[in-house]
């Protein structure tokens, strides 16, 4: 609700800002000055830091365990996720070489998952609903995909294989098409994650806005029930989108390092 008005600012709840609101309190985040550049600390940046801290706090102690036998429910859960990513994502899409990519893919999956789920906690926000965040993740995937291909095939052979054997007059158009295709892959990853994580919050806020629009007990009850259903669906969407981003990254890595490239 806007202060002193009956308007519900839906866009303001979705966009990034340097203010974190908790029970009416406003925490104003600072702006860092580094080498003459202004680096504002926003709530999405804080959410990414929190997701990173959760990754370190949960996964690092498990990784340091000397015993190979799982101990405790959390250890079992993490091991099941890692085995799934290794067998059904990395090896299935990349081949035996995919084992080397498990740490990257597992970190990518867990980071996106934590960022997605943090947005469902009151007073938190979804960092992956920011196109800058998803674009940065897509750039990391893009560099990993093509860096792996260059490392596996060699720099010269990798670039020579970008364009299939065609007549000389078709080489430049085919090169342009191939470059557009390679750039479209990370672009689609960024847009898919951003759009799905933003859409759920918009639907949730629209449902809750009906309470203030109609000011009816019946509508309010229906809105709350609908919001609970959307929240449950958002948990599923958060897991699915983290998996889809990781899975497609593995698919693109597999095509880059494949012998047929």
N, C-alpha and C positions, 0 to 999 in steps of 0.2 A: 504493500500500500504506500502510496506517496504521502509524505508528511503533510497533514492538513487538507488532504483531498481524498476523494473516493475512487481514484484511479489505481488500477493494478498494473504496475510496470513489469510486463512479462519480459521484454527485451533486456531490461536492466538486470534481471536475474540470470540471464544467459551469458551476456557479454562479460569480458574480463574487466577487472578494475583494480585499483590500488587500495581498495577499502574492503575489509572483511567485517561483516555484520554478525554479531552474536548476541541474541536476546536484547536487541535495542542498542547494544554497545557497538561503536565503530572503531575498528583498529586500522589506522592509516599506515600503510607500508611505505618504507623509505625508497629513495632513488639513489643508486650507487653511481659514482663518477669514476670511470676507469679509462685512463689514457685519453681523456678529453671526450669520451662518449658517455651519455646518460643511459644507465641500465635500470629501468624501473622494476621494482619487485612487485609483482601482481599476485592475486590470489591463485591463479593457475600455476604460477611458478612455485608458490608455497605448496600447492597440491602435488606437484612433481617432486619436490624435495621430500615431502612426506611419503610419497610412494617409494622413493629411493631408499629412505630410511627403513621403511617396512621390509623392503627386499633384503637389505643388509641384516636387519635384526632377525628375520625369519630364516633366510636361506643360508647365511654364512655359518651360524652355529651347526646347522644340519650338515653342511659341506665339510665341516671340520671333524665330524664324528669319525672315530677310528674303527668302530664296529660297522661291518657291512650289513648286519641284520637291522631292519627297521625297529625303532623303539618309540612307541607313542603314536597317537593318532595323527599329529601334525607331520611327523616323519613319514608315516605311511602315505599320507595324502600327497606330500611333495614328491615322494618317490614314484607314486603312480602317475603324476603329471609328467615327470621327467621321462619315465619309460614310454609313456604314450607319445610324447614329442619325439623321442628317439626312434621308436619303431614305426609309428603311423604317420609321422610327418617328415622327419629328416631322412631316414633310410628309405622310406617308401617313395619319396620324391627326388632324392638326390643320389641314392645308391649307397654303397658301403662308405663312400667318402662323406656321407651325411653325418656320420658320428662326430666328425670334427666341428660341425656346425651346431651341435646340440647346445653348448653353452650360450651361443648367441641367440638361437631361436628360443630357448627356455627363458632367458633374460628378457627378450622382447615380449614374449607372451605374458610373463608375470608382471612386467612394468605396465603394459597396456591394461591388463586386467585390474591391477590395483588402482590405476588412474580412473578406470571406468567405475569401479565399485565405490571409490571415495565420494563420487558425486551423489550417491544415494544416501550418504550420511548427512543428517541435519547440520547446517551452517558450513558444510563443505561445498566444493564445486567440482565439476568434471573437467579436468584439464584437456581431455581428448575431444571436448566439444569446441576447442579452439583450433582453427585451421592452421595456425602457426605451429602448434604442437604436433598435429598429425602430419603436416608437411615436413617438419624436422625428422620425425620418425621415418617417413617415406624416403628422405634423403639418405638417412643411415642405411636403410635397406638397399637403395639404389647403389650406393658406394660398395656395400658388401657384395651385392650381386655381380657387378662388373669387375670389382677387385678380385673376386674369387675366380671369375672367368679368365682374367689376365694372368693370374698366378698359375692356373692350371694349364692353360694353352700357350702361354707366352704372349707378350704384348703385341708383337707384329702379327702373329697368326690369329689372335683374337679379333683384331681390327679388320684383317683381310676377310674373315669369315662373317663379318656383319652383313655383307651384301652377297647374295648367292650368285653363281656364275650366270651372267646375262650379257647380251651384246653391249658394246661400248656405249652406244647412244642411250641405253637404258640405265647405265651405271649411276649417274647423278640423281635421276628421279627415284631409283630404288634406294639409294643411300639416304635421301631425304625421308622417304617413307619409313625406312628402318629406324632412323634416328627419332622420328616422331613416335613410332611404336615403342621404342625403349623409354622415351620420356613419359609416355602415356601410362606406363605400368605403375611407377610410383605415384603419379598424379591420381590414378584411380584408387590406389590404396589410401591416400590422404583424404580424398573426398568421401569415400565409402565410410571410413571410420568417423569422420567429422559429422557427416549427415545423419548417420544412425544415432550417434550419441546426443546430437542436438535435438533431433525430432522427438525423442522420448520425453525430454524435459519440456519441450513446448506443449506437447499433448497433456502432460501432467499439470502444467501451470494453467492451461486453458480450462481443464476440468475444475481446478480449484477456484478459478475466477468466476465460475457460475455461482458460487456461494455469495459473492459480493454483488453480482449482477441481479440475481433474482431474490436474494434475501428471504429464502423459503426453507423451512426445516426439511421438507421432502427433497428439494433439489440439493440441499446441503448433504443429506444422508447419501443420496445417489452419487454426488460428486466425491465424497470421501471413499465410498466403496469402489468407485471407478479409479480413484487415485491409488488405492491399495493394490488393485489389480494391475495397474500400469507399473507400479513399483516392482511387483513380483516379475512382471514381464521384462522390466529393465534389468533385473539381475541376470535373467537368461540372455538378454541381448548383450550385456556386458561381457559375458563369457564367450558368446558366439563371435562377437566382433574381434575380441582378442585372438581367438583361434583362427578366424578368417585371415586377419592381417598376417599372422605367423605362417599359416599354411601357404598363402599365395607367395610370400617371400621365399619359402622353401621351394615352391614350384619354379619360381624365376631363377633361383640359384641353381636348381637342377638343370634347367635349360642352358644356363651359362657354362656350366662345367661338364656338360654331357660330351661324350666323344663325337657325337654327330654335329656339334656346333660348327 
